Amino acid sequence: MDLVGTWTLEAFEMVAGDGTVTTPFGDAPIGRIQYSADGTMSAMLGAPDRPALGTRAGEATDAAWAAIAKHFVSYAGSWTREGDVVRHEVAVALIPDWIGTTLERTIGERDGRLTLTVEPRVPGGRSQRLVWARL
């Protein structure tokens, strides 16, 4: 499957070791991931029902910012592919810990959709499965 292009998020699932599936961003998450032919990429995804700030962003409280950031992920950088694995080299991110790291995803296909799977980081942890449709 060719990754180059823009994709829209259809599902974000967390899969526990016992097979239990949860959807931390709800049943209709929002998001885009873009893979450019020049090797750059960006991703943004989140819950569609995050609370509005209700004011100008510069005047919002720390608690309001925390509430909207809790269910949102954003990062950008470069990407490489080797077989069924894509690696995202993170240059900028909402989560500072990710900057300078490599995020590895396993590529799959489900009903013509791109699936990216993130394996658990610890034994017995949850994997993540993201389903994307070409925009």
N, CA, C and O atoms as a DFTB+ gen file, in Angstrom:
540 C
 N C O
     1  1       0.852      -1.180       0.000
     2  2       0.000       0.000       0.000
     3  2       0.896       1.240       0.000
     4  3       1.836       1.337       0.788
     5  1       0.595       2.174      -0.883
     6  2       1.329       3.436      -0.969
     7  2       0.833       4.373       0.134
     8  3      -0.368       4.626       0.237
     9  1       1.744       4.885       0.954
    10  2       1.363       5.756       2.060
    11  2       1.255       7.221       1.657
    12  3       0.554       7.986       2.319
    13  1       1.935       7.631       0.582
    14  2       1.992       9.047       0.225
    15  2       0.581       9.592      -0.004
    16  3      -0.208       9.026      -0.759
    17  1       0.291      10.700       0.666
    18  2      -1.008      11.347       0.559
    19  2      -1.531      11.736       1.928
    20  3      -0.823      11.660       2.932
    21  1      -2.779      12.152       1.944
    22  2      -3.438      12.566       3.177
    23  2      -4.527      11.565       3.513
    24  3      -5.286      11.134       2.645
    25  1      -4.591      11.208       4.767
    26  2      -5.524      10.202       5.269
    27  2      -6.349      10.807       6.406
    28  3      -5.860      11.646       7.162
    29  1      -7.603      10.372       6.515
    30  2      -8.480      10.838       7.592
    31  2      -8.746       9.682       8.560
    32  3      -8.925       8.537       8.145
    33  1      -8.769      10.000       9.839
    34  2      -8.907       8.982      10.874
    35  2     -10.342       8.475      10.959
    36  3     -11.290       9.256      11.036
    37  1     -10.480       7.161      10.943
    38  2     -11.801       6.548      11.098
    39  2     -11.958       5.833      12.437
    40  3     -13.068       5.727      12.958
    41  1     -10.856       5.346      12.993
    42  2     -10.942       4.636      14.271
    43  2      -9.605       4.713      14.987
    44  3      -8.544       4.640      14.367
    45  1      -9.675       4.862      16.303
    46  2      -8.497       4.786      17.174
    47  2      -8.881       3.850      18.301
    48  3      -9.723       4.178      19.137
    49  1      -8.256       2.678      18.317
    50  2      -8.613       1.635      19.269
    51  2      -7.411       1.254      20.126
    52  3      -6.286       1.169      19.635
    53  1      -7.661       1.028      21.397
    54  2      -6.668       0.482      22.316
    55  2      -7.075      -0.976      22.551
    56  3      -8.225      -1.260      22.885
    57  1      -6.126      -1.890      22.373
    58  2      -6.424      -3.308      22.497
    59  2      -5.623      -3.887      23.661
    60  3      -4.393      -3.908      23.632
    61  1      -6.328      -4.353      24.675
    62  2      -5.683      -4.941      25.859
    63  2      -5.204      -6.350      25.528
    64  3      -5.613      -6.940      24.529
    65  1      -4.334      -6.876      26.378
    66  2      -3.801      -8.215      26.182
    67  2      -4.870      -9.290      26.094
    68  3      -4.670     -10.309      25.432
    69  1      -6.012      -9.075      26.757
    70  2      -7.099     -10.057      26.709
    71  2      -8.028      -9.843      25.516
    72  3      -9.036     -10.538      25.379
    73  1      -7.687      -8.874      24.643
    74  2      -8.490      -8.623      23.444
    75  2      -9.554      -7.554      23.612
    76  3     -10.218      -7.195      22.639
    77  1      -9.736      -7.033      24.824
    78  2     -10.720      -5.984      25.057
    79  2     -10.325      -4.725      24.288
    80  3      -9.182      -4.274      24.361
    81  1     -11.288      -4.163      23.548
    82  2     -11.040      -2.975      22.733
    83  2     -11.760      -1.773      23.348
    84  3     -12.949      -1.842      23.659
    85  1     -11.022      -0.671      23.518
    86  2     -11.621       0.586      23.963
    87  2     -11.290       1.660      22.936
    88  3     -10.346       1.525      22.157
    89  1     -12.081       2.725      22.947
    90  2     -11.899       3.825      21.996
    91  2     -11.713       5.125      22.778
    92  3     -12.691       5.813      23.069
    93  1     -10.460       5.471      23.124
    94  2     -10.212       6.620      23.989
    95  2     -10.644       7.964      23.416
    96  3     -10.857       8.914      24.169
    97  1     -10.775       8.058      22.099
    98  2     -11.241       9.304      21.482
    99  2     -12.673       9.173      20.979
   100  3     -13.115       9.963      20.145
   101  1     -13.392       8.184      21.479
   102  2     -14.789       7.987      21.117
   103  2     -14.953       7.178      19.841
   104  3     -13.984       6.709      19.245
   105  1     -16.217       7.027      19.441
   106  2     -16.552       6.213      18.275
   107  2     -16.334       6.933      16.944
   108  3     -16.341       6.299      15.889
   109  1     -16.143       8.241      16.989
   110  2     -15.954       9.017      15.748
   111  2     -14.797      10.009      15.924
   112  3     -15.007      11.221      15.875
   113  1     -13.573       9.494      16.129
   114  2     -12.443      10.404      16.350
   115  2     -12.174      11.251      15.103
   116  3     -12.577      10.896      13.996
   117  1     -11.491      12.365      15.305
   118  2     -11.115      13.223      14.185
   119  2      -9.600      13.179      14.031
   120  3      -8.875      13.010      15.012
   121  1      -9.130      13.328      12.816
   122  2      -7.689      13.345      12.632
   123  2      -7.276      13.284      11.184
   124  3      -8.054      12.910      10.307
   125  1      -6.036      13.658      10.954
   126  2      -5.414      13.586       9.639
   127  2      -3.974      13.132       9.836
   128  3      -3.321      13.500      10.813
   129  1      -3.492      12.334       8.901
   130  2      -2.074      12.026       8.827
   131  2      -1.671      12.238       7.382
   132  3      -2.388      11.852       6.459
   133  1      -0.528      12.849       7.198
   134  2      -0.059      13.158       5.849
   135  2       1.362      12.643       5.688
   136  3       2.243      12.920       6.501
   137  1       1.559      11.885       4.616
   138  2       2.879      11.409       4.223
   139  2       3.225      12.065       2.898
   140  3       2.515      11.881       1.910
   141  1       4.309      12.830       2.869
   142  2       4.741      13.496       1.642
   143  2       5.836      12.680       0.976
   144  3       6.594      11.970       1.637
   145  1       5.906      12.793      -0.349
   146  2       6.920      12.072      -1.120
   147  2       8.335      12.510      -0.744
   148  3       9.288      11.758      -0.943
   149  1       8.478      13.719      -0.204
   150  2       9.813      14.204       0.183
   151  2      10.282      13.652       1.527
   152  3      11.363      14.009       1.996
   153  1       9.477      12.778       2.157
   154  2       9.879      12.150       3.409
   155  2       9.438      12.870       4.663
   156  3       9.868      12.513       5.760
   157  1       8.582      13.886       4.527
   158  2       8.049      14.545       5.713
   159  2       6.653      14.008       6.021
   160  3       5.959      13.495       5.143
   161  1       6.261      14.138       7.284
   162  2       4.938      13.662       7.700
   163  2       4.419      14.532       8.832
   164  3       5.182      15.216       9.514
   165  1       3.117      14.494       9.015
   166  2       2.491      15.143      10.164
   167  2       1.234      14.371      10.522
   168  3       0.598      13.754       9.668
   169  1       0.889      14.415      11.797
   170  2      -0.302      13.719      12.280
   171  2      -0.964      14.552      13.366
   172  3      -0.296      15.126      14.226
   173  1      -2.285      14.608      13.312
   174  2      -3.092      15.252      14.348
   175  2      -4.327      14.387      14.541
   176  3      -4.981      14.011      13.569
   177  1      -4.646      14.072      15.779
   178  2      -5.852      13.300      16.031
   179  2      -6.373      13.591      17.417
   180  3      -5.621      13.932      18.330
   181  1      -7.690      13.447      17.557
   182  2      -8.279      13.731      18.848
   183  2      -9.743      13.359      18.928
   184  3     -10.339      12.846      17.981
   185  1     -10.296      13.635      20.088
   186  2     -11.722      13.419      20.324
   187  2     -12.500      14.605      19.754
   188  3     -12.071      15.749      19.909
   189  1     -13.622      14.356      19.105
   190  2     -14.383      15.451      18.507
   191  2     -15.141      16.306      19.524
   192  3     -15.565      17.417      19.205
   193  1     -15.311      15.800      20.731
   194  2     -16.136      16.502      21.715
   195  2     -15.315      17.176      22.815
   196  3     -15.793      17.339      23.938
   197  1     -14.092      17.562      22.495
   198  2     -13.289      18.286      23.489
   199  2     -13.981      19.607      23.806
   200  3     -14.599      20.206      22.926
   201  1     -13.884      20.072      25.064
   202  2     -14.576      21.307      25.439
   203  2     -13.966      22.529      24.753
   204  3     -12.749      22.615      24.594
   205  1     -14.805      23.457      24.356
   206  2     -14.335      24.714      23.770
   207  2     -13.697      25.565      24.863
   208  3     -14.080      25.486      26.030
   209  1     -12.724      26.376      24.469
   210  2     -12.094      27.260      25.449
   211  2     -13.051      28.352      25.916
   212  3     -12.958      28.816      27.052
   213  1     -13.964      28.760      25.050
   214  2     -14.963      29.747      25.443
   215  2     -14.409      31.148      25.621
   216  3     -15.109      32.034      26.111
   217  1     -13.186      31.357      25.237
   218  2     -12.558      32.669      25.378
   219  2     -11.383      32.702      24.404
   220  3     -11.110      31.723      23.709
   221  1     -10.714      33.808      24.366
   222  2      -9.511      33.858      23.546
   223  2      -8.467      32.933      24.156
   224  3      -8.322      32.878      25.377
   225  1      -7.740      32.209      23.315
   226  2      -6.797      31.199      23.785
   227  2      -5.811      31.757      24.811
   228  3      -5.479      31.070      25.777
   229  1      -5.346      32.964      24.624
   230  2      -4.383      33.550      25.535
   231  2      -4.931      33.824      26.919
   232  3      -4.168      34.048      27.859
   233  1      -6.258      33.807      27.055
   234  2      -6.883      34.074      28.347
   235  2      -7.439      32.812      29.004
   236  3      -8.016      32.885      30.089
   237  1      -7.275      31.669      28.367
   238  2      -7.809      30.425      28.913
   239  2      -6.995      29.993      30.134
   240  3      -5.799      30.268      30.231
   241  1      -7.655      29.323      31.044
   242  2      -6.988      28.839      32.252
   243  2      -6.153      27.606      31.935
   244  3      -6.357      26.945      30.917
   245  1      -5.217      27.310      32.819
   246  2      -4.422      26.095      32.655
   247  2      -5.316      24.860      32.669
   248  3      -5.061      23.907      31.933
   249  1      -6.344      24.862      33.483
   250  2      -7.264      23.725      33.556
   251  2      -8.006      23.537      32.236
   252  3      -8.225      22.405      31.805
   253  1      -8.393      24.632      31.594
   254  2      -9.083      24.532      30.303
   255  2      -8.147      23.956      29.241
   256  3      -8.549      23.107      28.445
   257  1      -6.897      24.424      29.234
   258  2      -5.912      23.886      28.277
   259  2      -5.676      22.403      28.525
   260  3      -5.587      21.624      27.576
   261  1      -5.575      22.007      29.780
   262  2      -5.345      20.600      30.116
   263  2      -6.502      19.731      29.628
   264  3      -6.286      18.622      29.139
   265  1      -7.716      20.228      29.759
   266  2      -8.891      19.456      29.346
   267  2      -8.914      19.221      27.840
   268  3      -9.292      18.138      27.393
   269  1      -8.512      20.224      27.047
   270  2      -8.543      20.022      25.600
   271  2      -7.340      19.226      25.105
   272  3      -7.437      18.515      24.105
   273  1      -6.202      19.340      25.800
   274  2      -4.997      18.618      25.370
   275  2      -5.039      17.145      25.766
   276  3      -4.347      16.324      25.164
   277  1      -5.834      16.808      26.761
   278  2      -5.879      15.430      27.265
   279  2      -6.277      14.428      26.183
   280  3      -5.816      13.287      26.194
   281  1      -7.118      14.845      25.261
   282  2      -7.617      13.944      24.222
   283  2      -7.218      14.430      22.829
   284  3      -8.035      14.445      21.909
   285  1      -5.949      14.829      22.686
   286  2      -5.443      15.305      21.400
   287  2      -3.972      14.943      21.278
   288  3      -3.219      15.056      22.245
   289  1      -3.564      14.514      20.106
   290  2      -2.177      14.167      19.810
   291  2      -1.785      14.859      18.521
   292  3      -2.546      14.856      17.554
   293  1      -0.597      15.454      18.502
   294  2      -0.119      16.128      17.303
   295  2       1.403      16.027      17.252
   296  3       2.085      16.277      18.246
   297  1       1.926      15.660      16.090
   298  2       3.372      15.633      15.912
   299  2       3.707      15.665      14.424
   300  3       2.858      15.392      13.575
   301  1       4.963      16.004      14.124
   302  2       5.426      16.073      12.736
   303  2       6.914      15.791      12.703
   304  3       7.619      15.933      13.702
   305  1       7.370      15.390      11.537
   306  2       8.786      15.112      11.349
   307  2       9.022      14.464      10.005
   308  3       8.459      14.883       8.993
   309  1       9.852      13.446       9.998
   310  2      10.140      12.727       8.759
   311  2       9.706      11.271       8.919
   312  3       9.448      10.795      10.025
   313  1       9.634      10.578       7.773
   314  2       9.226       9.180       7.818
   315  2      10.049       8.343       6.857
   316  3      10.518       8.818       5.823
   317  1      10.210       7.072       7.235
   318  2      10.833       6.086       6.368
   319  2      10.018       4.803       6.487
   320  3       9.320       4.566       7.473
   321  1      10.135       3.992       5.448
   322  2       9.399       2.731       5.439
   323  2      10.343       1.599       5.096
   324  3      11.187       1.710       4.207
   325  1      10.178       0.503       5.827
   326  2      10.919      -0.714       5.543
   327  2       9.933      -1.870       5.636
   328  3       9.549      -2.281       6.731
   329  1       9.529      -2.390       4.489
   330  2       8.536      -3.463       4.463
   331  2       7.213      -2.997       5.021
   332  3       6.631      -2.029       4.532
   333  1       6.734      -3.686       6.048
   334  2       5.439      -3.323       6.640
   335  2       5.593      -2.474       7.892
   336  3       4.688      -2.425       8.725
   337  1       6.746      -1.799       8.031
   338  2       6.980      -0.926       9.186
   339  2       7.265       0.491       8.702
   340  3       8.096       0.702       7.819
   341  1       6.565       1.458       9.290
   342  2       6.843       2.867       9.017
   343  2       7.386       3.480      10.307
   344  3       6.877       3.229      11.400
   345  1       8.429       4.285      10.148
   346  2       9.042       4.940      11.304
   347  2       8.871       6.448      11.170
   348  3       9.193       7.029      10.134
   349  1       8.370       7.065      12.213
   350  2       8.187       8.513      12.273
   351  2       9.295       9.083      13.165
   352  3       9.365       8.776      14.355
   353  1      10.144       9.901      12.584
   354  2      11.208      10.584      13.329
   355  2      10.630      11.925      13.765
   356  3      10.443      12.816      12.936
   357  1      10.347      12.079      15.050
   358  2       9.578      13.217      15.546
   359  2      10.472      14.446      15.736
   360  3      11.470      14.401      16.455
   361  1      10.091      15.541      15.077
   362  2      10.818      16.810      15.186
   363  2      10.079      17.815      16.068
   364  3      10.713      18.623      16.747
   365  1       8.752      17.773      16.066
   366  2       7.930      18.668      16.869
   367  2       6.701      17.874      17.323
   368  3       6.169      17.058      16.571
   369  1       6.256      18.125      18.569
   370  2       5.134      17.341      19.084
   371  2       4.462      18.050      20.250
   372  3       5.097      18.808      20.983
   373  1       3.182      17.796      20.409
   374  2       2.459      18.276      21.587
   375  2       3.070      17.652      22.845
   376  3       3.172      18.309      23.881
   377  1       3.470      16.390      22.750
   378  2       4.081      15.690      23.877
   379  2       5.595      15.861      23.758
   380  3       6.219      15.226      22.908
   381  1       6.195      16.711      24.600
   382  2       7.626      17.017      24.466
   383  2       8.533      15.786      24.518
   384  3       9.589      15.774      23.886
   385  1       8.139      14.761      25.256
   386  2       8.948      13.547      25.385
   387  2       9.176      12.856      24.046
   388  3      10.152      12.121      23.893
   389  1       8.290      13.078      23.069
   390  2       8.409      12.420      21.770
   391  2       9.449      13.075      20.869
   392  3       9.959      12.426      19.957
   393  1       9.774      14.340      21.101
   394  2      10.695      15.063      20.225
   395  2      12.060      14.377      20.246
   396  3      12.626      14.118      21.308
   397  1      12.573      14.088      19.052
   398  2      13.854      13.410      18.920
   399  2      13.766      11.896      19.007
   400  3      14.793      11.218      18.991
   401  1      12.550      11.352      19.099
   402  2      12.376       9.903      19.173
   403  2      11.857       9.356      17.847
   404  3      11.477      10.107      16.950
   405  1      11.852       8.047      17.750
   406  2      11.307       7.353      16.586
   407  2      10.062       6.591      17.032
   408  3      10.120       5.775      17.952
   409  1       8.948       6.863      16.376
   410  2       7.701       6.143      16.656
   411  2       7.512       5.122      15.534
   412  3       7.457       5.483      14.359
   413  1       7.415       3.861      15.902
   414  2       7.320       2.787      14.915
   415  2       5.893       2.250      14.858
   416  3       5.273       1.984      15.888
   417  1       5.386       2.097      13.634
   418  2       4.043       1.570      13.417
   419  2       4.114       0.430      12.404
   420  3       4.887       0.485      11.447
   421  1       3.304      -0.598      12.623
   422  2       3.190      -1.686      11.658
   423  2       2.045      -1.364      10.709
   424  3       0.944      -1.026      11.143
   425  1       2.313      -1.471       9.411
   426  2       1.336      -1.131       8.372
   427  2       0.488      -2.352       8.051
   428  3       0.999      -3.462       7.904
   429  1      -0.805      -2.126       7.947
   430  2      -1.719      -3.170       7.529
   431  2      -2.810      -2.568       6.665
   432  3      -2.818      -1.369       6.390
   433  1      -3.720      -3.414       6.248
   434  2      -4.842      -2.948       5.439
   435  2      -6.095      -3.669       5.908
   436  3      -6.089      -4.882       6.121
   437  1      -7.165      -2.908       6.066
   438  2      -8.452      -3.465       6.467
   439  2      -9.517      -2.834       5.582
   440  3      -9.743      -1.626       5.656
   441  1     -10.169      -3.623       4.756
   442  2     -11.243      -3.129       3.885
   443  2     -10.802      -1.915       3.067
   444  3     -11.555      -0.951       2.935
   445  1      -9.575      -1.958       2.513
   446  2      -9.075      -0.850       1.712
   447  2      -8.596       0.339       2.521
   448  3      -8.218       1.366       1.957
   449  1      -8.609       0.208       3.838
   450  2      -8.163       1.275       4.726
   451  2      -6.752       0.975       5.211
   452  3      -6.365      -0.188       5.326
   453  1      -5.991       2.012       5.492
   454  2      -4.667       1.886       6.083
   455  2      -4.819       1.663       7.578
   456  3      -5.514       2.425       8.250
   457  1      -4.183       0.638       8.101
   458  2      -4.143       0.454       9.544
   459  2      -2.699       0.616      10.011
   460  3      -1.770       0.090       9.398
   461  1      -2.531       1.342      11.088
   462  2      -1.234       1.497      11.729
   463  2      -1.372       0.947      13.141
   464  3      -2.238       1.382      13.900
   465  1      -0.523      -0.006      13.490
   466  2      -0.581      -0.641      14.801
   467  2       0.676      -0.303      15.582
   468  3       1.792      -0.407      15.073
   469  1       0.475       0.098      16.816
   470  2       1.570       0.395      17.730
   471  2       1.592      -0.724      18.763
   472  3       0.618      -0.941      19.483
   473  1       2.708      -1.425      18.825
   474  2       2.826      -2.538      19.768
   475  2       2.968      -2.002      21.184
   476  3       3.440      -0.882      21.376
   477  1       2.559      -2.797      22.191
   478  2       2.701      -2.365      23.589
   479  2       4.161      -2.080      23.924
   480  3       5.066      -2.756      23.435
   481  1       4.375      -1.074      24.760
   482  2       5.737      -0.722      25.163
   483  2       6.232      -1.563      26.337
   484  3       7.435      -1.668      26.578
   485  1       5.288      -2.160      27.062
   486  2       5.644      -3.015      28.198
   487  2       4.878      -4.326      28.073
   488  3       3.782      -4.346      27.514
   489  1       5.436      -5.419      28.584
   490  2       4.721      -6.698      28.534
   491  2       3.349      -6.580      29.181
   492  3       3.212      -6.034      30.276
   493  1       2.342      -7.092      28.499
   494  2       0.981      -7.040      29.017
   495  2       0.293      -5.709      28.787
   496  3      -0.860      -5.535      29.181
   497  1       0.977      -4.768      28.156
   498  2       0.394      -3.454      27.881
   499  2      -0.594      -3.508      26.729
   500  3      -0.832      -4.556      26.129
   501  1      -1.151      -2.365      26.446
   502  2      -2.143      -2.271      25.366
   503  2      -1.470      -1.859      24.063
   504  3      -0.543      -1.049      24.055
   505  1      -1.952      -2.429      22.964
   506  2      -1.513      -1.976      21.650
   507  2      -2.517      -0.928      21.171
   508  3      -3.623      -0.820      21.701
   509  1      -2.116      -0.170      20.174
   510  2      -2.996       0.826      19.575
   511  2      -3.201       0.458      18.115
   512  3      -2.268       0.034      17.433
   513  1      -4.425       0.622      17.643
   514  2      -4.745       0.357      16.245
   515  2      -5.478       1.575      15.704
   516  3      -6.533       1.962      16.208
   517  1      -4.897       2.171      14.665
   518  2      -5.506       3.351      14.042
   519  2      -5.903       2.986      12.616
   520  3      -5.117       2.394      11.876
   521  1      -7.116       3.338      12.242
   522  2      -7.626       3.034      10.904
   523  2      -7.823       4.350      10.172
   524  3      -8.506       5.251      10.658
   525  1      -7.208       4.449       8.981
   526  2      -7.225       5.667       8.185
   527  2      -7.786       5.405       6.798
   528  3      -7.501       4.368       6.200
   529  1      -8.584       6.337       6.280
   530  2      -9.097       6.273       4.902
   531  2      -8.414       7.364       4.092
   532  3      -8.214       8.478       4.576
   533  1      -8.061       7.035       2.861
   534  2      -7.415       8.036       2.008
   535  2      -8.390       9.180       1.755
   536  3      -9.550       8.956       1.409
   537  1      -7.913      10.396       1.928
   538  2      -8.747      11.573       1.735
   539  2      -8.853      11.911       0.261
   540  3      -9.520      12.879      -0.104
